[in-house]
């Protein structure tokens, strides 16, 4: 059976890159990667992260500042030591939103 997609159909796929930062990721073949347009997205700037936390999680700007500072300090410590290595050692913006939502609930 052939399924014809809607003329406006689009597919978005995401992947954390393989390497030291994310554990357990495998390199995708060039043939598979050629089926997509790759867009590499860097970290969200701290000031924007604070605004997003404030609007999305309804926490005070001063608390947002502290959350971002703690996240960045933990990231710096992880880079400087193997003590935080492994899949559970990397803190992300997702973790930051979880923290903020705990405070607001």
C-alpha positions as CSV (number, residue, x, y, z in Angstrom):
1,X,0.0,0.0,0.0
2,X,1.3,3.4,-0.9
3,X,0.5,6.2,1.5
4,X,0.6,9.7,0.0
5,X,1.5,12.4,2.5
6,X,-0.5,15.6,2.8
7,X,1.2,18.4,0.7
8,X,2.1,20.3,3.8
9,X,3.4,17.3,5.7
10,X,6.7,17.8,7.5
11,X,8.7,15.6,9.8
12,X,10.9,16.9,12.5
13,X,13.4,14.6,14.2
14,X,15.8,15.4,17.0
15,X,18.8,13.6,18.4
16,X,21.4,14.3,21.1
17,X,24.8,14.1,19.4
18,X,27.0,11.1,20.0
19,X,30.2,11.6,21.9
20,X,31.3,12.3,25.5
21,X,28.5,14.6,26.4
22,X,25.6,12.1,26.0
23,X,26.2,8.5,26.9
24,X,24.9,5.7,24.8
25,X,24.4,7.6,21.6
26,X,25.4,6.0,18.3
27,X,26.6,7.7,15.1
28,X,24.0,7.7,12.4
29,X,25.0,6.6,8.9
30,X,25.7,9.2,6.3
31,X,23.0,7.7,4.1
32,X,20.4,8.2,6.9
33,X,21.6,11.7,7.8
34,X,21.3,12.8,4.2
35,X,17.6,12.3,4.4
36,X,17.4,15.3,6.8
37,X,18.5,18.9,7.0
38,X,20.8,19.1,10.0
39,X,20.5,22.1,12.3
40,X,22.8,22.3,15.3
41,X,21.4,24.3,18.2
42,X,23.6,25.6,20.9
43,X,22.8,26.4,24.5
44,X,20.1,28.8,25.3
45,X,21.7,32.1,26.6
46,X,21.3,32.5,30.3
47,X,19.2,35.7,30.1
48,X,16.7,34.0,27.8
49,X,16.7,30.9,30.0
50,X,15.7,33.1,33.0
51,X,12.9,34.7,31.0
52,X,11.6,31.3,29.9
53,X,11.7,30.0,33.5
54,X,9.9,33.1,34.8
55,X,7.1,32.9,32.1
56,X,6.7,29.1,31.9
57,X,7.1,28.2,35.6
58,X,5.8,31.4,37.2
59,X,8.8,31.8,39.6
60,X,10.3,35.0,40.7
61,X,13.1,36.5,38.5
62,X,15.6,36.3,41.4
63,X,14.8,32.6,41.8
64,X,15.3,32.0,38.1
65,X,18.7,33.7,38.3
66,X,19.7,31.4,41.1
67,X,18.5,28.3,39.3
68,X,20.5,29.2,36.2
69,X,23.6,30.0,38.3
70,X,23.4,26.6,40.0
71,X,22.9,24.8,36.7
72,X,25.9,26.5,35.2
73,X,28.1,25.8,38.2
74,X,27.1,22.1,38.2
75,X,28.0,22.0,34.4
76,X,31.4,23.6,35.2
77,X,32.1,21.1,37.9
78,X,31.2,18.2,35.6
79,X,33.6,19.4,33.0
80,X,36.4,19.6,35.6
81,X,36.0,16.2,37.1
82,X,35.2,12.6,36.2
83,X,33.2,12.4,39.4
84,X,30.1,13.5,37.5
85,X,30.7,11.3,34.4
86,X,28.0,9.0,33.0
87,X,24.5,9.4,31.8
88,X,23.3,10.7,35.2
89,X,26.0,13.4,35.4
90,X,24.8,15.9,32.8
91,X,22.4,18.6,33.9
92,X,20.1,20.0,31.2
93,X,17.5,22.7,30.7
94,X,14.9,19.9,31.2
95,X,16.2,19.4,34.7
96,X,16.1,23.2,35.3
97,X,12.4,23.3,34.4
98,X,11.7,20.3,36.7
99,X,13.4,22.2,39.6
100,X,11.4,25.4,38.8
101,X,8.1,23.5,38.6
102,X,8.8,21.9,42.0
103,X,9.1,25.4,43.6
104,X,5.9,26.7,41.9
105,X,3.7,23.7,42.8
